[in-house]
Amino acid sequence: ADYLDNGNNKMAIQQADKLLKKHKDLHCAKVLKAIGLQRTGKQDEAYALAQEVAALEPTDDNSLQALTILYREMHRPELVTKLYEAAVKKVPNSEEYHSHLFMAYARVGEYKKMQQAGMALYKIVPKNPYYFWSVMSLIMQSISAQDENLSKTMFLPLAERMVEKMVKEDKIEAEAEVELYYMILERLEKYKEALDVVRGKLGEKLTSELQSRENKCMAMYKKLHRWPECNALARRLLLKNSDDWQFYITYFDSVFQLIDESWTPPAEEEHSLEGEVHCSIEQAVSFIEERITQESGSSRPLRGPYLAKLELIRRLRLRGCNDEYKLGDPEELMFQYFKKFGDKPCCFTDLKVFVDLLPPSQYTKFIRQLLDVIPLAAAAENEVALPGDIKALQQHLCVVQLSRLLGIYHAMEKKQKLAVVRELMLRYRHGLEFGKSCLKTELQFSDYYCLLAVHLLLDLWLEGEEAAVWQCLTLLEEGLSHSPSNAQFKLLLIRIYCWLGAFEPVSELYSSLDAKHIQHDTIGYLLTRYAGSLGHYAAASQSCNFALRFFHSNQKDTSEYIIQAYKYGAFEKIPEFIAFRNRLNSSLHFAQVRTERMLLDLLLEANISTSLEESIKSMSLSPEEDDIPWKDLRDNRDLTVLFSWDPKDRDISEEHRKLSLEEETLWLRIRSLTLRLVSGLPTLGHTIQPKNSEKTAENGVSSKIDTIRALLQQLEAAVDSGKKFLEQKIQYPVLGPPPTRMAGFFSNGSCQCQTSLFYLVSDIYELDTNGLEDSAEIQERIGNSFKSLVERLTDLFNKCKGDLIEVRDGTLKTHPNLLENLVFFVETISIALWVSSYCDGVLRPFKSNLQKKKKKKKESSVAMPPVFTHFLDYVTELQTLTSNVIDHIKGLEIILTALKLEELSLKDTLLLQEEKKFTKTVQGKVQSSYHHSVQEIGELLKKRLDTIKKLKI
């Protein structure tokens, strides 16, 4: 066992063998040996050995634990349940084995059996937790039941009765048990009863979370629309803590609900269960004013009351009231707020919500007013006035962010914008002085100046200023050198390098972000969208692996979380874990990565290192199966991960999210159907059958071609939907979701090529079943397909021609679309080759039959059917075309190597010496990345060329 713990598996196997020589039937030694075998990659031997022991139904703890570990490593949790089922039969009174059995069921989600195991445990050892494990398993049955009705009429009422029995017998001990009771009542929509539980004696046990009782009461009051109670409770909690924002929102919601219902407090008794109720705007106004007065006396300044006043003004305006309640002028209130909190980084995000209250004509005046109160000092007359300490710097930064948000920078001319960029960078470099003592992992105080300067330059780039994008990269790389763990710099660099078509620097940037766990799903798209499409195949494989490893381990990990939740009685977390697992399983990104990863593997291996058939088999792909949950796809991408200070009309909207999800789903459908069509090729394998025999339908081959034809129709439909979608010509905000590769796929002709290749498969299949005799028409059709395919592929190649990087007036210009076209070309030619090898498989037997006939008849002139010549010409032309592309790529490599970037200077000599160093680095990175792409594409095409050469019938 020690050897196994230290990872020395071979020694462990040897030691186990020694032991087994002496004691032939030592179960535990056999299992430990099996673990050693499993870890050295001998899965089959390990499994056989484990089953040998399991068949003896061991009951000693060591063997059971060791087998559990082994099965877990084999990803076969269902075998653990069998193991403990047998053990429990032999030792029916063991609390330990029963609880292991319960946990084993929990791993595989067998809720009904969990319920039974929980009760069996409770019978042996009447401990509360076991009883409630059983109750929770009923709730899980209700959650997982497809039939809503069943869960409301059977599982939940049964759970409720089980808990009530414990309540009546006064056996409720722990907080978790009360939580569980509350959860059941809430799911049964018995809000009144749930409220009674929380407010009653049982509710006293709810102590682990702050305000746990109050929050639960509030939730129930809202469900029951009991606004007086909502209001009184929120008011009471705000008197305790006037900085708790959620209760301000509830307070306002309830006040306005009560006004709309014209509610009046009863004359005699209490206003409500929770005490006094406010039901008029006057009361709300004076309540907020009191909070502000009270705050001015507190030891540390609180933001809540001031923001609550702005929130109240916002709501009154929405209801059409102007200033009849004398709450003051929003502009003045925001100015006062800035004076109080301007040196806090949160000041900007606080005010961002309320800028709509300012009339646009006041924007510039408002900003000037704020600038006037910041203590800045200029060294000389016409120099920039700079802050003397971090407080003043924060205040100034806040104003700059507000200027961007109010669209003041957007309205400027190019010259003004460049002046602002210069000023911001000057302030950025000056601010670095305050951060000299910062650790590597801390951000510099002035980092946002640099980011805002880059945003302004991006505006200029989008307006057609080519050099601006290089300046963006330069400034970001400089920023990153001072603040190496600034994620915003890295994310923006990733986006810009990808726009320029350079993927190489991105891999390193992304891995330095050190994305953890769920982030592989929320920001992984930044990486996986571009890796393959820019020709970095190795990096694409790796980035898909990162993501897939996370998605696959999520399955296993979630089971562990659920088990921990049972052990510690954190019942309310269990449904959350299950929802989390489902959300990840139906993740759009997960489906995309799975599909692209398989297409990529086929591209790199099929018919190169292994046959297409073997590759497809190893992925267990089949054309009939579709494992993507189309109806439930969840878009888990974080599209606001890049900071943006843009005004609402330029920022990413709900509409953009919807459209992006629609586009991603359409593209995924096209990719997934392409993959399934390719996976159908080997299933059409040549089966020698007499021409019209009845058998063809039975042996399944004819149904295989039907599958392919059906998929082809679906592909046509998906392509049509895609084209319709693109007609809307949607422009996402520059920092919003990146568009898919769909537009390029249609415009460069890859789509038409790939579809006609699959139609060709259908024709060749027809030729295969009809034979060569009376099939002149099909043969001609196939010949024409070959001709038009070569023309289309040549067109596609023409769209890849041109310089990838050119120098124009001292500025670099990259052409990432040419690179994407090249990548599509490689993919399309690969599909063409897989289809050709299917043709080859069909035509070869025909040819050898003809040659046999020729020998029999001893005639020299048995006419060769035209399809052979067509095919030979086609293969020869493919070979020539591929050789031409390879030569073109060699040419590109030479040009890229010879491109002397040293001579380039951005003609705008705004750049300081310091910046020039970074510009050189940036351009070098882009050049090297393109070189790398072209090399990988060239290597792959050479391998493909070798497979063409084998295709001579």
Summary of the structure (lengths in Angstrom):
residues: 953
radius of gyration: 35.2
end to end distance: 58.9
largest distance: 120.3
contacts: 3002
relative contact order: 0.04
helix: 71%
strand: 2%
